[in-house]
Amino acid sequence: YEDDYDPDGYPSILSHLKSSGVEVYGKGSHGRHTDNSSNVMAWFKSQYNNLLHDDFSR
């Protein structure tokens, strides 16, 4: 949450993408982007694995 220099940036891009039919996966957490790298990477890896499984049957 604290890394976003434009407080309207994320909501604006979500609104635009959703109106275009794009599905967005996102998660916010407190602190700077390097404060909890292991948690961020674990979440990203789980989303990547879900995408491979759901969309590519891998």
VOPA-245621 format. One record per residue: residue in three letters; y, z, x of N, C-alpha, C, O, CB in turn. Coordinates in nm, 4 decimals. Each point is the difference from the previous one (the first is absolute). Glycine has a CB too. Layout:
N
<code: ALA | n_north: Y | n_up: Z | n_east: X | ca_north: Y | ca_up: Z | ca_east: X | c_north: Y | c_up: Z | c_east: X | o_north: Y | o_up: Z | o_east: X | cb_north: Y | cb_up: Z | cb_east: X>
...
end
This chain:
58
<code: TYR | n_north: -0.1198 | n_up: 0.0000 | n_east: 0.0820 | ca_north: 0.1198 | ca_up: 0.0000 | ca_east: -0.0820 | c_north: 0.1266 | c_up: 0.0000 | c_east: 0.0867 | o_north: 0.0983 | o_up: -0.0665 | o_east: -0.0328 | cb_north: -0.2253 | cb_up: 0.1875 | cb_east: -0.1473>
<code: GLU | n_north: 0.1237 | n_up: -0.0474 | n_east: 0.2887 | ca_north: 0.1200 | ca_up: 0.0132 | ca_east: 0.0820 | c_north: 0.0261 | c_up: -0.1207 | c_east: 0.0904 | o_north: 0.1072 | o_up: -0.0089 | o_east: 0.0598 | cb_north: -0.1440 | cb_up: 0.2531 | cb_east: -0.0661>
<code: ASP | n_north: -0.0574 | n_up: -0.3360 | n_east: 0.0176 | ca_north: 0.0179 | ca_up: -0.1184 | ca_east: 0.0845 | c_north: 0.0789 | c_up: -0.1116 | c_east: -0.0677 | o_north: 0.0457 | o_up: -0.0921 | o_east: 0.0677 | cb_north: -0.2589 | cb_up: 0.1509 | cb_east: 0.0418>
<code: ASP | n_north: 0.2296 | n_up: -0.0531 | n_east: -0.2379 | ca_north: 0.0638 | ca_up: -0.1095 | ca_east: -0.0729 | c_north: 0.1514 | c_up: 0.0096 | c_east: 0.0136 | o_north: 0.0623 | o_up: 0.0906 | o_east: -0.0555 | cb_north: -0.2547 | cb_up: -0.0981 | cb_east: -0.1071>
<code: TYR | n_north: 0.2510 | n_up: -0.0854 | n_east: 0.2361 | ca_north: 0.1445 | ca_up: 0.0004 | ca_east: 0.0213 | c_north: 0.0760 | c_up: -0.0486 | c_east: -0.1228 | o_north: 0.1186 | o_up: 0.0291 | o_east: -0.0148 | cb_north: -0.1594 | cb_up: -0.0667 | cb_east: 0.2572>
<code: ASP | n_north: -0.0254 | n_up: -0.0350 | n_east: -0.3292 | ca_north: 0.0602 | ca_up: -0.0483 | ca_east: -0.1244 | c_north: -0.0763 | c_up: 0.0653 | c_east: -0.1148 | o_north: -0.1123 | o_up: -0.0409 | o_east: -0.0294 | cb_north: 0.1843 | cb_up: -0.1826 | cb_east: 0.1342>
<code: PRO | n_north: -0.0141 | n_up: 0.3237 | n_east: -0.1703 | ca_north: -0.0731 | ca_up: 0.0718 | ca_east: -0.1043 | c_north: -0.0415 | c_up: -0.0887 | c_east: -0.1178 | o_north: -0.0897 | o_up: 0.0364 | o_east: -0.0760 | cb_north: 0.2152 | cb_up: 0.1661 | cb_east: 0.1431>
<code: ASP | n_north: -0.0614 | n_up: -0.3179 | n_east: -0.0825 | ca_north: -0.0364 | ca_up: -0.0912 | ca_east: -0.1090 | c_north: -0.0934 | c_up: -0.1117 | c_east: 0.0469 | o_north: -0.0468 | o_up: -0.0793 | o_east: -0.0817 | cb_north: 0.2659 | cb_up: 0.1304 | cb_east: -0.0265>
<code: GLY | n_north: -0.2466 | n_up: -0.0581 | n_east: 0.2381 | ca_north: -0.0784 | ca_up: -0.1097 | ca_east: 0.0558 | c_north: -0.1411 | c_up: -0.0098 | c_east: -0.0570 | o_north: -0.0400 | o_up: -0.1056 | o_east: -0.0490 | cb_north: 0.1732 | cb_up: 0.1303 | cb_east: 0.2543>
<code: TYR | n_north: -0.2074 | n_up: 0.0828 | n_east: -0.1993 | ca_north: -0.1390 | ca_up: -0.0028 | ca_east: -0.0462 | c_north: -0.0087 | c_up: -0.0255 | c_east: -0.1506 | o_north: -0.0771 | o_up: -0.0863 | o_east: -0.0420 | cb_north: 0.0161 | cb_up: 0.2437 | cb_east: 0.2272>
<code: PRO | n_north: 0.1374 | n_up: -0.0852 | n_east: -0.2676 | ca_north: -0.0057 | ca_up: -0.0292 | ca_east: -0.1436 | c_north: 0.0421 | c_up: -0.1433 | c_east: -0.0335 | o_north: -0.0561 | o_up: -0.0613 | o_east: -0.0908 | cb_north: 0.1023 | cb_up: 0.3019 | cb_east: 0.0489>
<code: SER | n_north: 0.0516 | n_up: -0.2937 | n_east: 0.1144 | ca_north: 0.0453 | ca_up: -0.1370 | ca_east: -0.0264 | c_north: -0.1079 | c_up: -0.1023 | c_east: 0.0325 | o_north: -0.0246 | o_up: -0.0921 | o_east: -0.0780 | cb_north: 0.2581 | cb_up: 0.1640 | cb_east: 0.1261>
<code: ILE | n_north: -0.2974 | n_up: -0.0556 | n_east: 0.0668 | ca_north: -0.1041 | ca_up: -0.0967 | ca_east: 0.0378 | c_north: -0.1204 | c_up: 0.0123 | c_east: -0.0925 | o_north: -0.0623 | o_up: -0.1008 | o_east: -0.0334 | cb_north: 0.1392 | cb_up: 0.1096 | cb_east: 0.2728>
<code: LEU | n_north: -0.1109 | n_up: 0.1134 | n_east: -0.2816 | ca_north: -0.1095 | ca_up: 0.0173 | ca_east: -0.0950 | c_north: 0.0299 | c_up: -0.0706 | c_east: -0.1310 | o_north: -0.0856 | o_up: -0.0700 | o_east: -0.0542 | cb_north: 0.0296 | cb_up: 0.2887 | cb_east: 0.1600>
<code: SER | n_north: 0.1758 | n_up: -0.2009 | n_east: -0.1565 | ca_north: 0.0393 | ca_up: -0.0644 | ca_east: -0.1250 | c_north: -0.0104 | c_up: -0.1516 | c_east: 0.0115 | o_north: -0.0536 | o_up: -0.0659 | o_east: -0.0891 | cb_north: 0.2067 | cb_up: 0.2579 | cb_east: 0.0390>
<code: HIS | n_north: -0.1023 | n_up: -0.2466 | n_east: 0.1585 | ca_north: -0.0038 | ca_up: -0.1445 | ca_east: 0.0208 | c_north: -0.1434 | c_up: -0.0508 | c_east: 0.0102 | o_north: -0.0357 | o_up: -0.0990 | o_east: -0.0638 | cb_north: 0.2570 | cb_up: 0.1123 | cb_east: 0.1795>
<code: LEU | n_north: -0.3036 | n_up: 0.0542 | n_east: -0.0356 | ca_north: -0.1371 | ca_up: -0.0448 | ca_east: 0.0190 | c_north: -0.0828 | c_up: 0.0112 | c_east: -0.1278 | o_north: -0.0778 | o_up: -0.0899 | o_east: -0.0318 | cb_north: 0.0954 | cb_up: 0.1585 | cb_east: 0.2701>
<code: LYS | n_north: -0.0011 | n_up: 0.0414 | n_east: -0.3113 | ca_north: -0.0755 | ca_up: 0.0177 | ca_east: -0.1243 | c_north: 0.0374 | c_up: -0.1060 | c_east: -0.1025 | o_north: -0.0857 | o_up: -0.0467 | o_east: -0.0750 | cb_north: 0.0724 | cb_up: 0.2923 | cb_east: 0.1194>
<code: SER | n_north: 0.1403 | n_up: -0.2839 | n_east: -0.0484 | ca_north: 0.0414 | ca_up: -0.1042 | ca_east: -0.0948 | c_north: -0.0565 | c_up: -0.1357 | c_east: 0.0398 | o_north: -0.0030 | o_up: -0.0921 | o_east: -0.0816 | cb_north: 0.2127 | cb_up: 0.2204 | cb_east: 0.0333>
<code: SER | n_north: -0.2546 | n_up: -0.1417 | n_east: 0.1728 | ca_north: -0.0614 | ca_up: -0.1243 | ca_east: 0.0483 | c_north: -0.1516 | c_up: 0.0039 | c_east: -0.0124 | o_north: -0.0675 | o_up: -0.0958 | o_east: 0.0379 | cb_north: 0.2583 | cb_up: 0.0663 | cb_east: 0.1199>
<code: GLY | n_north: -0.2458 | n_up: 0.1398 | n_east: -0.2107 | ca_north: -0.1433 | ca_up: 0.0126 | ca_east: -0.0174 | c_north: -0.0746 | c_up: 0.0493 | c_east: 0.1225 | o_north: -0.1225 | o_up: -0.0103 | o_east: 0.0061 | cb_north: 0.1419 | cb_up: -0.1682 | cb_east: -0.1691>
<code: VAL | n_north: 0.0528 | n_up: 0.2321 | n_east: 0.2610 | ca_north: -0.0626 | ca_up: 0.0504 | ca_east: 0.1225 | c_north: -0.0395 | c_up: 0.1455 | c_east: -0.0205 | o_north: 0.0772 | o_up: 0.0786 | o_east: -0.0549 | cb_north: 0.0581 | cb_up: -0.2384 | cb_east: 0.1976>
<code: GLU | n_north: -0.2560 | n_up: 0.1958 | n_east: -0.0985 | ca_north: -0.0452 | ca_up: 0.1383 | ca_east: -0.0058 | c_north: 0.0307 | c_up: 0.0661 | c_east: 0.1337 | o_north: -0.0375 | o_up: -0.0514 | o_east: 0.1054 | cb_north: -0.1455 | cb_up: -0.0061 | cb_east: -0.2726>
<code: VAL | n_north: 0.2504 | n_up: 0.1702 | n_east: 0.1627 | ca_north: 0.0430 | ca_up: 0.0683 | ca_east: 0.1218 | c_north: -0.0676 | c_up: 0.1357 | c_east: 0.0070 | o_north: -0.0006 | o_up: 0.0754 | o_east: -0.0973 | cb_north: 0.2229 | cb_up: -0.1959 | cb_east: 0.0948>
<code: TYR | n_north: -0.2792 | n_up: 0.1508 | n_east: 0.1182 | ca_north: -0.0553 | ca_up: 0.1322 | ca_east: 0.0269 | c_north: 0.0985 | c_up: 0.0711 | c_east: 0.0923 | o_north: 0.0398 | o_up: -0.0553 | o_east: 0.1025 | cb_north: -0.2829 | cb_up: -0.0242 | cb_east: -0.1307>
<code: GLY | n_north: 0.2817 | n_up: 0.1991 | n_east: -0.0067 | ca_north: 0.0927 | ca_up: 0.0742 | ca_east: 0.0835 | c_north: -0.0220 | c_up: 0.1491 | c_east: -0.0133 | o_north: -0.0536 | o_up: 0.0487 | o_east: -0.0996 | cb_north: 0.2185 | cb_up: -0.2328 | cb_east: 0.0776>
<code: LYS | n_north: -0.1227 | n_up: 0.2542 | n_east: 0.1234 | ca_north: -0.0114 | ca_up: 0.1450 | ca_east: -0.0017 | c_north: 0.1164 | c_up: 0.0564 | c_east: 0.0795 | o_north: 0.0260 | o_up: -0.0448 | o_east: 0.1117 | cb_north: -0.2795 | cb_up: 0.0361 | cb_east: -0.1330>
<code: GLY | n_north: 0.3223 | n_up: 0.1040 | n_east: -0.0332 | ca_north: 0.1078 | ca_up: 0.0660 | ca_east: 0.0719 | c_north: -0.0458 | c_up: 0.1351 | c_east: 0.0508 | o_north: -0.0815 | o_up: 0.0673 | o_east: -0.0632 | cb_north: 0.2503 | cb_up: -0.1869 | cb_east: -0.0767>
<code: SER | n_north: -0.1161 | n_up: 0.1582 | n_east: 0.2534 | ca_north: -0.0267 | ca_up: 0.1335 | ca_east: 0.0523 | c_north: 0.1260 | c_up: 0.0477 | c_east: 0.0716 | o_north: 0.0818 | o_up: -0.0800 | o_east: 0.0453 | cb_north: -0.3321 | cb_up: 0.0328 | cb_east: -0.0204>
<code: HIS | n_north: 0.2636 | n_up: 0.1771 | n_east: -0.0160 | ca_north: 0.1195 | ca_up: 0.0564 | ca_east: 0.0611 | c_north: -0.0074 | c_up: -0.0096 | c_east: 0.1520 | o_north: -0.1077 | o_up: 0.0043 | o_east: 0.0595 | cb_north: 0.1337 | cb_up: 0.1509 | cb_east: -0.2548>
<code: GLY | n_north: 0.0895 | n_up: -0.1682 | n_east: 0.2552 | ca_north: 0.0105 | ca_up: -0.0074 | ca_east: 0.1447 | c_north: 0.0285 | c_up: -0.1419 | c_east: 0.0455 | o_north: 0.0079 | o_up: -0.0923 | o_east: -0.0811 | cb_north: -0.1634 | cb_up: 0.2856 | cb_east: 0.1007>
<code: ARG | n_north: 0.1705 | n_up: -0.2094 | n_east: 0.1089 | ca_north: 0.0228 | ca_up: -0.1316 | ca_east: 0.0595 | c_north: -0.1334 | c_up: -0.0725 | c_east: 0.0150 | o_north: -0.1059 | o_up: 0.0621 | o_east: -0.0093 | cb_north: 0.3107 | cb_up: 0.0231 | cb_east: 0.1318>
<code: HIS | n_north: -0.2003 | n_up: -0.2159 | n_east: -0.0995 | ca_north: -0.1229 | ca_up: -0.0782 | ca_east: -0.0008 | c_north: -0.0980 | c_up: 0.0381 | c_east: 0.1107 | o_north: -0.1181 | o_up: -0.0332 | o_east: -0.0098 | cb_north: 0.2496 | cb_up: -0.1496 | cb_east: -0.0893>
<code: THR | n_north: -0.0870 | n_up: 0.2504 | n_east: 0.2024 | ca_north: -0.0912 | ca_up: 0.0414 | ca_east: 0.1068 | c_north: -0.0384 | c_up: 0.1475 | c_east: -0.0088 | o_north: -0.0733 | o_up: 0.0493 | o_east: 0.0857 | cb_north: 0.1744 | cb_up: -0.2244 | cb_east: 0.0576>
<code: ASP | n_north: -0.0531 | n_up: 0.2460 | n_east: -0.2448 | ca_north: -0.0287 | ca_up: 0.1431 | ca_east: -0.0109 | c_north: -0.1456 | c_up: 0.0295 | c_east: -0.0328 | o_north: -0.0534 | o_up: 0.1017 | o_east: 0.0441 | cb_north: 0.2870 | cb_up: -0.0696 | cb_east: -0.1162>
<code: ASN | n_north: -0.2981 | n_up: -0.1183 | n_east: -0.0037 | ca_north: -0.1363 | ca_up: 0.0262 | ca_east: -0.0432 | c_north: -0.0811 | c_up: -0.1286 | c_east: 0.0106 | o_north: -0.0563 | o_up: -0.0480 | o_east: -0.0984 | cb_north: 0.1347 | cb_up: 0.2323 | cb_east: -0.0571>
<code: SER | n_north: -0.0832 | n_up: -0.2386 | n_east: 0.2753 | ca_north: -0.0632 | ca_up: -0.1304 | ca_east: 0.0223 | c_north: -0.1452 | c_up: -0.0039 | c_east: -0.0448 | o_north: -0.0441 | o_up: -0.1004 | o_east: -0.0559 | cb_north: 0.1973 | cb_up: 0.0677 | cb_east: 0.2466>
<code: SER | n_north: -0.2282 | n_up: 0.1391 | n_east: -0.1677 | ca_north: -0.1418 | ca_up: -0.0015 | ca_east: -0.0365 | c_north: -0.0175 | c_up: -0.0125 | c_east: -0.1514 | o_north: -0.0899 | o_up: -0.0706 | o_east: -0.0456 | cb_north: 0.0377 | cb_up: 0.2104 | cb_east: 0.2479>
<code: ASN | n_north: 0.1361 | n_up: -0.0728 | n_east: -0.2803 | ca_north: -0.0065 | ca_up: -0.0095 | ca_east: -0.1459 | c_north: 0.0382 | c_up: -0.1404 | c_east: -0.0468 | o_north: -0.0647 | o_up: -0.0556 | o_east: -0.0887 | cb_north: 0.1189 | cb_up: 0.3008 | cb_east: 0.0704>
<code: VAL | n_north: 0.0495 | n_up: -0.3020 | n_east: 0.0770 | ca_north: 0.0444 | ca_up: -0.1337 | ca_east: -0.0366 | c_north: -0.1082 | c_up: -0.1024 | c_east: 0.0320 | o_north: -0.0292 | o_up: -0.0866 | o_east: -0.0824 | cb_north: 0.2680 | cb_up: 0.1536 | cb_east: 0.1233>
<code: MET | n_north: -0.2981 | n_up: -0.0583 | n_east: 0.0762 | ca_north: -0.1033 | ca_up: -0.0950 | ca_east: 0.0395 | c_north: -0.1261 | c_up: 0.0147 | c_east: -0.0854 | o_north: -0.0634 | o_up: -0.1000 | o_east: -0.0338 | cb_north: 0.1551 | cb_up: 0.1039 | cb_east: 0.2664>
<code: ALA | n_north: -0.1281 | n_up: 0.1172 | n_east: -0.2670 | ca_north: -0.1171 | ca_up: 0.0218 | ca_east: -0.0864 | c_north: 0.0230 | c_up: -0.0630 | c_east: -0.1368 | o_north: -0.0900 | o_up: -0.0634 | o_east: -0.0550 | cb_north: 0.0370 | cb_up: 0.2778 | cb_east: 0.1767>
<code: TRP | n_north: 0.1734 | n_up: -0.1973 | n_east: -0.1774 | ca_north: 0.0318 | ca_up: -0.0602 | ca_east: -0.1292 | c_north: -0.0032 | c_up: -0.1523 | c_east: 0.0105 | o_north: -0.0577 | o_up: -0.0668 | o_east: -0.0858 | cb_north: 0.1990 | cb_up: 0.2669 | cb_east: 0.0255>
<code: PHE | n_north: -0.0793 | n_up: -0.2557 | n_east: 0.1652 | ca_north: 0.0036 | ca_up: -0.1450 | ca_east: 0.0169 | c_north: -0.1411 | c_up: -0.0564 | c_east: 0.0137 | o_north: -0.0326 | o_up: -0.1024 | o_east: -0.0600 | cb_north: 0.2579 | cb_up: 0.1212 | cb_east: 0.1690>
<code: LYS | n_north: -0.3084 | n_up: 0.0480 | n_east: -0.0302 | ca_north: -0.1372 | ca_up: -0.0476 | ca_east: 0.0196 | c_north: -0.0780 | c_up: 0.0045 | c_east: -0.1311 | o_north: -0.0786 | o_up: -0.0906 | o_east: -0.0277 | cb_north: 0.0850 | cb_up: 0.1702 | cb_east: 0.2661>
<code: SER | n_north: 0.0137 | n_up: 0.0236 | n_east: -0.3187 | ca_north: -0.0713 | ca_up: 0.0077 | ca_east: -0.1277 | c_north: 0.0454 | c_up: -0.1125 | c_east: -0.0937 | o_north: -0.0818 | o_up: -0.0574 | o_east: -0.0720 | cb_north: 0.0595 | cb_up: 0.3079 | cb_east: 0.0990>
<code: GLN | n_north: 0.1520 | n_up: -0.2821 | n_east: -0.0263 | ca_north: 0.0496 | ca_up: -0.1095 | ca_east: -0.0834 | c_north: -0.0546 | c_up: -0.1340 | c_east: 0.0491 | o_north: -0.0364 | o_up: -0.0854 | o_east: -0.0808 | cb_north: 0.2453 | cb_up: 0.2173 | cb_east: 0.0314>
<code: TYR | n_north: -0.2147 | n_up: -0.1505 | n_east: 0.1798 | ca_north: -0.0543 | ca_up: -0.1225 | ca_east: 0.0586 | c_north: -0.1474 | c_up: -0.0166 | c_east: -0.0379 | o_north: -0.0427 | o_up: -0.1088 | o_east: -0.0388 | cb_north: 0.2062 | cb_up: 0.1271 | cb_east: 0.2303>
<code: ASN | n_north: -0.2405 | n_up: 0.0898 | n_east: -0.1800 | ca_north: -0.1411 | ca_up: -0.0054 | ca_east: -0.0374 | c_north: -0.0177 | c_up: -0.0279 | c_east: -0.1488 | o_north: -0.0902 | o_up: -0.0744 | o_east: -0.0384 | cb_north: 0.0388 | cb_up: 0.2329 | cb_east: 0.2241>
<code: ASN | n_north: 0.1358 | n_up: -0.1001 | n_east: -0.2695 | ca_north: -0.0062 | ca_up: -0.0276 | ca_east: -0.1440 | c_north: 0.0278 | c_up: -0.1470 | c_east: -0.0288 | o_north: -0.0678 | o_up: -0.0615 | o_east: -0.0823 | cb_north: 0.1404 | cb_up: 0.2968 | cb_east: 0.0351>
<code: LEU | n_north: 0.0262 | n_up: -0.2911 | n_east: 0.1145 | ca_north: 0.0340 | ca_up: -0.1404 | ca_east: -0.0177 | c_north: -0.1167 | c_up: -0.0896 | c_east: 0.0413 | o_north: -0.0343 | o_up: -0.0938 | o_east: -0.0721 | cb_north: 0.2764 | cb_up: 0.1483 | cb_east: 0.1116>
<code: LEU | n_north: -0.3029 | n_up: -0.0268 | n_east: 0.0748 | ca_north: -0.1147 | ca_up: -0.0784 | ca_east: 0.0445 | c_north: -0.1151 | c_up: 0.0089 | c_east: -0.1001 | o_north: -0.0651 | o_up: -0.1001 | o_east: -0.0299 | cb_north: 0.1337 | cb_up: 0.1385 | cb_east: 0.2680>
<code: HIS | n_north: -0.0926 | n_up: 0.0808 | n_east: -0.2888 | ca_north: -0.1096 | ca_up: 0.0207 | ca_east: -0.0946 | c_north: 0.0287 | c_up: -0.0671 | c_east: -0.1341 | o_north: -0.0829 | o_up: -0.0751 | o_east: -0.0514 | cb_north: 0.0295 | cb_up: 0.2917 | cb_east: 0.1649>
<code: ASP | n_north: 0.1705 | n_up: -0.1894 | n_east: -0.1698 | ca_north: 0.0314 | ca_up: -0.0485 | ca_east: -0.1344 | c_north: 0.0264 | c_up: -0.1502 | c_east: -0.0069 | o_north: -0.0397 | o_up: -0.0654 | o_east: -0.0965 | cb_north: 0.1325 | cb_up: 0.2887 | cb_east: 0.0509>
<code: ASP | n_north: -0.0267 | n_up: -0.2780 | n_east: 0.1461 | ca_north: 0.0408 | ca_up: -0.1400 | ca_east: -0.0055 | c_north: -0.0916 | c_up: -0.0954 | c_east: 0.0765 | o_north: 0.0006 | o_up: -0.1204 | o_east: -0.0255 | cb_north: 0.2292 | cb_up: 0.2031 | cb_east: 0.0018>
<code: PHE | n_north: -0.3078 | n_up: -0.0296 | n_east: 0.1167 | ca_north: -0.0828 | ca_up: -0.0873 | ca_east: 0.0839 | c_north: -0.1467 | c_up: 0.0435 | c_east: 0.0065 | o_north: -0.0783 | o_up: -0.0562 | o_east: 0.0766 | cb_north: 0.2818 | cb_up: 0.0082 | cb_east: 0.0566>
<code: SER | n_north: -0.2401 | n_up: 0.1477 | n_east: -0.2135 | ca_north: -0.1389 | ca_up: 0.0504 | ca_east: -0.0052 | c_north: -0.0560 | c_up: 0.0330 | c_east: 0.1381 | o_north: -0.1158 | o_up: -0.0285 | o_east: 0.0303 | cb_north: 0.0815 | cb_up: -0.1071 | cb_east: -0.2357>
<code: ARG | n_north: 0.1172 | n_up: 0.1948 | n_east: 0.2864 | ca_north: -0.0439 | ca_up: 0.0403 | ca_east: 0.1344 | c_north: -0.0143 | c_up: 0.1487 | c_east: 0.0105 | o_north: -0.0360 | o_up: 0.0512 | o_east: 0.1060 | cb_north: 0.1471 | cb_up: -0.2490 | cb_east: -0.0111>
end
